[in-house]
């Protein structure tokens, strides 16, 4: 399984970005798909996940600003990021889980004026 993430970039504080991540290769029915991020000098942390039934989880730092969704037919997960802050800067990794754990290659998000 390969996970390919798209949509990162440079945005000003208060702006928006939408990340997407498509899984290809062997077809799985993923229990969970989502996003993690890693800021410079920090550990990778959970951003948001969405379960097969649509149940979502968010880190407290992004609640109310980010929305995670998935299209199971396309094995794709999305992250709509609004009201971005400089502290949202980092490399965003998509993740998909069955009994195994799959990671994408990461996409850089930089929030700066």
C-alpha positions in Angstrom: 0.0 0.0 0.0 1.3 3.5 -0.9 -0.1 6.7 0.5 0.4 9.8 -1.5 -0.4 13.1 0.1 -1.1 16.4 -1.7 -1.9 20.0 -0.9 0.7 21.3 1.4 2.3 24.7 0.9 2.9 28.2 2.3 -0.1 30.2 3.6 -0.5 33.3 5.7 -1.9 33.2 9.2 -5.7 32.9 9.1 -5.6 31.2 5.7 -6.8 27.8 4.6 -5.3 24.7 3.0 -6.8 21.3 2.1 -4.7 18.2 2.2 -5.7 15.0 0.5 -4.1 11.5 0.7 -4.9 8.6 -1.6 -4.1 5.0 -0.9 -3.0 2.8 -3.8 -1.8 -0.7 -4.3 -3.4 -3.6 -2.5 -6.9 -2.6 -1.6 -7.7 -2.6 2.1 -10.8 -1.5 4.0 -9.0 0.7 6.5 -10.3 0.9 10.0 -9.0 4.4 10.4 -7.5 7.0 8.2 -6.1 10.3 9.3 -3.3 12.9 9.7 -0.4 13.4 12.0 2.2 16.2 12.0 5.7 16.9 13.1 7.1 20.3 13.8 10.8 21.0 13.8 12.4 19.6 16.9 9.2 18.0 18.1 7.7 14.5 18.1 5.0 13.5 15.6 1.6 14.1 17.0 -2.0 13.3 16.1 -4.0 15.9 14.2 -7.2 14.1 13.3 -8.5 10.7 12.4 -11.7 9.3 10.9 -13.0 5.8 11.4 -14.7 3.5 9.0 -18.1 4.6 10.3 -17.2 8.3 10.2 -16.3 8.8 13.8 -13.7 11.5 14.1 -11.1 12.5 16.6 -9.1 15.7 16.8 -6.3 17.1 18.8 -7.4 19.9 21.1 -5.2 22.3 19.2 -7.1 22.0 16.0 -10.7 21.4 17.1 -13.1 23.9 15.5 -10.5 24.8 12.8 -9.7 21.5 11.0 -12.1 19.0 9.5 -11.1 15.4 8.6 -13.2 13.4 6.1 -12.8 10.3 4.0 -14.1 8.8 0.8 -13.9 5.1 1.5 -14.8 4.2 -2.1 -11.7 6.1 -3.3 -9.5 5.1 -0.2 -8.8 8.8 0.2 -8.7 11.0 3.3 -8.9 14.8 3.4 -8.0 17.5 5.9 -9.6 20.9 5.5 -7.5 23.4 7.6 -9.0 26.8 8.3 -7.8 29.7 10.5 -4.3 28.4 10.2 -1.8 29.6 12.8 2.0 29.6 12.7 2.1 26.8 15.3 0.3 24.6 12.7 3.6 24.6 10.7 5.1 21.2 10.2 5.3 18.1 8.0 1.9 16.5 7.8 1.7 12.7 7.4 -1.3 10.7 6.3 -1.9 7.4 8.0 -4.1 4.4 7.3 -4.6 1.5 9.7 -5.8 -2.0 9.4 -4.0 -4.6 11.5 -1.0 -2.8 9.9 0.0 0.8 10.0 0.7 2.6 6.8 2.3 6.1 6.4 2.5 8.6 3.6 5.7 10.5 2.7 4.6 13.8 4.3 3.8 17.2 2.9 5.1 20.4 4.3 2.7 23.0 5.6 4.2 26.4 6.5 2.1 29.2 8.1 3.9 32.4 8.0 3.5 36.0 7.0 
